[in-house]
Amino acid sequence: MEETDNAHTLDALKQLIRTCPIIDNHAHNLLRAPAIKTGNILTFTTEAEGDALEDTPTSLPHLRAVRQLRKLYDLPADGDWDAIVKKRRALLDQDPSALITKCFEGTHTLLIDDGLAFGDRVEPYNWHDRYVQSPCKRIVRIEATASDILSTLYQQNQLPVGIAVADEEACSLAWVAFITAFEQAIAAAIEDPDVAGFKSVICYRTGLDIQVGKDLDVTEDGLRSFRKHFLPECVARKFRVEAKGMNDALVISACKLIAAGYRSNDFAKPFQFHTGLGDADIDLLDANPACLQELIKNFPTVPIVLLHSSYPYTREAGYLATVYKNCYLDIGEVFPMVSRDGQEQILRQALELTPWSKLLWSTDGHFFPETFWLANLQGREALERVVCEYVEREDLDVPQATKFVQDFFFENSNRLYELKLKLDVPNDGAQGGEETISPLQRQLIESPPTSTLELPNHTVTMAHNPYDIAGSYDPFLARFPSTQFFFVQWLDFLGQMRMRCVPTATFKRLLETGQRLGISHGNLGTLQNDGSTPVCDPVGAIFVEPDLQTLRPMQTLGTQQNSATVMARFTDSEGAPLQMCPRSTLQNLIRTFQREYNVNFLVGFEIEVTFCKRNPSAEGDLFTPLDSTRSWGTFTDEQYVTAFPLMTKIILALQSIGIGVDYLHAESGPGQYEFVLPPYPPVLAVDTLIQARQCIMQVAATHGLRATCYPTSFAGIGNAAHVHMSFNSTKLPPEELEKLEIPFMASVLEHMSSLCALTMPQGASYSRVVDNSWSGGTWIAWGTQNREVPLRKPAKLRWEVRCLDGCANMYLAMSSILAIGLHGIRTGTKLSMKDCPKNPTALSSEELHALGITKKLPKSIDEAVESADNDSELEQALPTGMLKHYLIMKKTEQAMLNEMSETDRKVWLMERY
């Protein structure tokens, strides 16, 4: 019986290998007619060209392909090469789409290097979408980009050629113009969602031994080779870049830009390199990927993909992919270019040392659809032979082999290129009825013995280490090795930043031993000035656990150099998320939406900030605005001189810590500017918001200014923190998402008065929200592209919550919105309110009633708190006791603030928010 079960699971594994969908991470365009019919198909299995092709029919790869092509074309077993050529042309004449469709069967998507110099003789990359499951993406070849730019500069008479090469100044100016245009093109490609990555063929041009040096040296070498080796023959060579210093400079420049993209977005688009196998143009010794070791080491945040199995240097490539986190080995081109034995040996060599998570699949298919078909067919055959042999020898069990196959063909590329595609495999795959569990899950199931570890002021007992040191901390320290301090940060209930500064040695020890920072339980109930509230209980401890995924360097413009920040959550002594932790609450809500409804959210914040000059004199206000001759979107002379140098410095500081800014513009209020952040998943969005605001305030402080998010710093338009939310799903179509969106927003509208206690938590919040001022208005309503209502719908499945400002604890505010929205979905809340097409103040009472608009927002924080205090549904939607805890603190805080004069209260809050 056991043998029968083993045979069944092995058969299921084989079926998976033969049918698993493929992400082809490196391919090329198909030829257009008539070339697709008339091209020399001897090239299916070889890189040989010209006279060398004459010997191809006696190679094992060719003879194997002949037998397989007979089956593809439905020819008899004795059909010769002429019969194959003739039948192929007949099929393409009759129905080319049918043959192409058959050849791409099983391919989910293609990443297409469209840099081969074939112009309009090939189909564009997105033409191939019709034959695969998901839209294709581009791989940008940097040498082709450079060649196009140089050709354009020549046509514009900006390249000194002929005797003009002797003019060193002209050459220098041309180099600057070229490298500037090149970097702009690469930067644009980094931002282009249709571009999955980059590729270099420097292997063909000057070899992989790229000289990585100081910026000045790289620039000088590039300019020198540009003038001496490129320009003299550039026209004759059709602007082909083949000059050592110049080629090296292009690769290094691209790497720097990709690395900068990583700092801005926490994601870097991979950089592919042709290695090993190629045509006669290549210098085989310089094609060894070992030559790239210095480049790989110097750019640890740039994912480097070694293409084409690096054959015959597969072992060298496997070593690099093993010891460098940012290096990956592509297993491609050798199918169908190498014999069956060679293919299997290449797979074995790759697996001798390399983790399978670092292996990628590609066909290097090009020009002819059969090259894709042959590569996938032979690749599956070789993998089946090798993997099943490992299973039979018990080097792998069936669940492990299953994971390997799915990762190799699909998931590794899906993760590396951040394609966000879903792998659909048969439910009766190779699991053999067993559930595959992660190492962490297995560790928890086996209940390892606990250990007690002590640091000053606290003792923590854990069953496992919660930190991904190798995946998060080590790469961060590799990028920022001079980091001396880590600021572990969290928001208290009232939105005040709290932190613990930890020297690097202590922080590393904390991570390695799996410890957390202990603080008093009473910190959950203290005011901004550490005053006590009725819910402050100093008995007991809570623990602060840094989330290493939020590690960022601290901006370096101020006095605090060589430091980093990291956001944290609260846990109990066992490491379980604390029920009263707003950040963990938000994370749990996201998981609930994903688990129960297959819904994901993207959240984007607008940071409205007022920049103030301090006025230390006894007379007048303590703060005055940075500028006043301005309005929304203006760029006056005063702003040019006073504000915008600071604003651009802030944007550069944000970029330096990995936070991108989509837009910056002047707002309507005095000294007021808005920074628009990109959308992220909710917890990451709030983390980024907090770290971005902190950076903005720190840079302003270095200029003697106060940057505040206080709602009404000066008379006129105030500061909000509008948030955009979009409903997304990898499984549900838009019409199904809309069925969930409607009760979600209906519930938000129904409970908006209560939500205001958490989203607009200060008295000044209600002075900001007035009618006819684009601040969201005072009526509880929603409207498409209507900025005079608190809930605006800018697009399908996207909403903007406008009754929100920077005094809120944003984890808590977003949790309350999501929690009450989830309640609406679960209870089927009906949306009785209609889309408001106008400013509500322009409507009569009858018109308002007809739209279902009958209530106004609270007029004060006290009204909002009272509404929330009586909202049992909101209380039940949040973790037990959280809402009451917050409201008690809020009442105590407001009592303290009400004892101050209006001016003192304003200054007190402006200094803190």
Stockholm file with secondary structure:
# STOCKHOLM 1.0

chainA/1-913         MEETDNAHTLDALKQLIRTCPIIDNHAHNLLRAPAIKTGNILTFTTEAEGDALEDTPTSLPHLRAVRQLRKLYDLPADGDWDAIVKKRRALLDQDPSALITKCFEGTHTLLIDDGLAFGDRVEPYNWHDRYVQSPCKRIVRIEATASDILSTLYQQNQLPVGIAVADEEACSLAWVAFITAFEQAIAAAIEDPDVAGFKSVICYRTGLDIQVGKDLDVTEDGLRSFRKHFLPECVARKFRVEAKGMNDALVISACKLIAAGYRSNDFAKPFQFHTGLGDADIDLLDANPACLQELIKNFPTVPIVLLHSSYPYTREAGYLATVYKNCYLDIGEVFPMVSRDGQEQILRQALELTPWSKLLWSTDGHFFPETFWLANLQGREALERVVCEYVEREDLDVPQATKFVQDFFFENSNRLYELKLKLDVPNDGAQGGEETISPLQRQLIESPPTSTLELPNHTVTMAHNPYDIAGSYDPFLARFPSTQFFFVQWLDFLGQMRMRCVPTATFKRLLETGQRLGISHGNLGTLQNDGSTPVCDPVGAIFVEPDLQTLRPMQTLGTQQNSATVMARFTDSEGAPLQMCPRSTLQNLIRTFQREYNVNFLVGFEIEVTFCKRNPSAEGDLFTPLDSTRSWGTFTDEQYVTAFPLMTKIILALQSIGIGVDYLHAESGPGQYEFVLPPYPPVLAVDTLIQARQCIMQVAATHGLRATCYPTSFAGIGNAAHVHMSFNSTKLPPEELEKLEIPFMASVLEHMSSLCALTMPQGASYSRVVDNSWSGGTWIAWGTQNREVPLRKPAKLRWEVRCLDGCANMYLAMSSILAIGLHGIRTGTKLSMKDCPKNPTALSSEELHALGITKKLPKSIDEAVESADNDSELEQALPTGMLKHYLIMKKTEQAMLNEMSETDRKVWLMERY
#=GR chainA/1-913 SS CHHHHHHHHHHHHHHHHHHCCEEEEEECCBBCTTHHHHSCGGGGGCCCCGGGGGGGGGSHHHHHHHHHHHHHTTCCTTCCHHHHHHHHHHHHHHCHHHHHHHHTTTEEEEEEECCSSCGGGBCCGGGGGGGSSSCCEEEEEHHHHHHHHHHHHHHTTCSCCGGGGGCHHHHHHHHHHHHHHHHHHHHHHHHCTTEEEEEECHHHHTCSCCCCCCHHHHHHHHHHHIIIIIGGGTTTTTTCCCCHHHHHHHHHHHHHHHHHHHHHHSCCCCEEECCSCCCTTSCTGGGCGGGGHHHHHHCTTSCEEECGGGTTCHHHHHHHHHHCTTEEEEECSHHHHSCHHHHHHHHHHHHHHSCGGGEEECCCCCBSHHHHHHHHHHHHHHHHHHHHHHHHTTSSCHHHHHHHHHIIIIIHHHHHTTCCCCCCCCTTSTTTTCCCCCHHHHHHHTCCCCEEEEETTEEEEESSCCCCIIIIIHHHHHHCTTCCEEEEEEECTTSCEEEEEEEHHHHHHHHHTTCCEEEEGGGGGBCTTSCBCTTCCCSSEEEEEECGGGCEECCSSSSCCSEEEEEEEEECTTSCBCTTCHHHHHHHHHHHHHHHHCCEEEEEEEEEEEEEEECCSSSSCSEEESCCSCCTTCCCHHIIIIIHHHHHHHHHHHHHTTCCCSEEEECSSTTEEEEECCCBCHHHHHHHHHHHHHHHHHHHHHTTEEEECCTTSSSSSCCCCCEEEEEECSSSCHHHHHHHHHHHHHHHHHTHHHHHHHHSCSHHHHHHCCTTTTSCCSBCCEEETCTTSSEEEEETTEEEECSCCTTSCHHHHHHHHHHHHHHHHHHTCCCCSCCCCSCGGGSCHHHHHHTTCCCBCCSSHHHHHHHHHTCHHHHHHSSTTHHHHHHHHHHHHHHHHHTSCHHHHHHHHHTTC
#=GC SS_cons         CHHHHHHHHHHHHHHHHHHCCEEEEEECCBBCTTHHHHSCGGGGGCCCCGGGGGGGGGSHHHHHHHHHHHHHTTCCTTCCHHHHHHHHHHHHHHCHHHHHHHHTTTEEEEEEECCSSCGGGBCCGGGGGGGSSSCCEEEEEHHHHHHHHHHHHHHTTCSCCGGGGGCHHHHHHHHHHHHHHHHHHHHHHHHCTTEEEEEECHHHHTCSCCCCCCHHHHHHHHHHHIIIIIGGGTTTTTTCCCCHHHHHHHHHHHHHHHHHHHHHHSCCCCEEECCSCCCTTSCTGGGCGGGGHHHHHHCTTSCEEECGGGTTCHHHHHHHHHHCTTEEEEECSHHHHSCHHHHHHHHHHHHHHSCGGGEEECCCCCBSHHHHHHHHHHHHHHHHHHHHHHHHTTSSCHHHHHHHHHIIIIIHHHHHTTCCCCCCCCTTSTTTTCCCCCHHHHHHHTCCCCEEEEETTEEEEESSCCCCIIIIIHHHHHHCTTCCEEEEEEECTTSCEEEEEEEHHHHHHHHHTTCCEEEEGGGGGBCTTSCBCTTCCCSSEEEEEECGGGCEECCSSSSCCSEEEEEEEEECTTSCBCTTCHHHHHHHHHHHHHHHHCCEEEEEEEEEEEEEEECCSSSSCSEEESCCSCCTTCCCHHIIIIIHHHHHHHHHHHHHTTCCCSEEEECSSTTEEEEECCCBCHHHHHHHHHHHHHHHHHHHHHTTEEEECCTTSSSSSCCCCCEEEEEECSSSCHHHHHHHHHHHHHHHHHTHHHHHHHHSCSHHHHHHCCTTTTSCCSBCCEEETCTTSSEEEEETTEEEECSCCTTSCHHHHHHHHHHHHHHHHHHTCCCCSCCCCSCGGGSCHHHHHHTTCCCBCCSSHHHHHHHHHTCHHHHHHSSTTHHHHHHHHHHHHHHHHHTSCHHHHHHHHHTTC
//
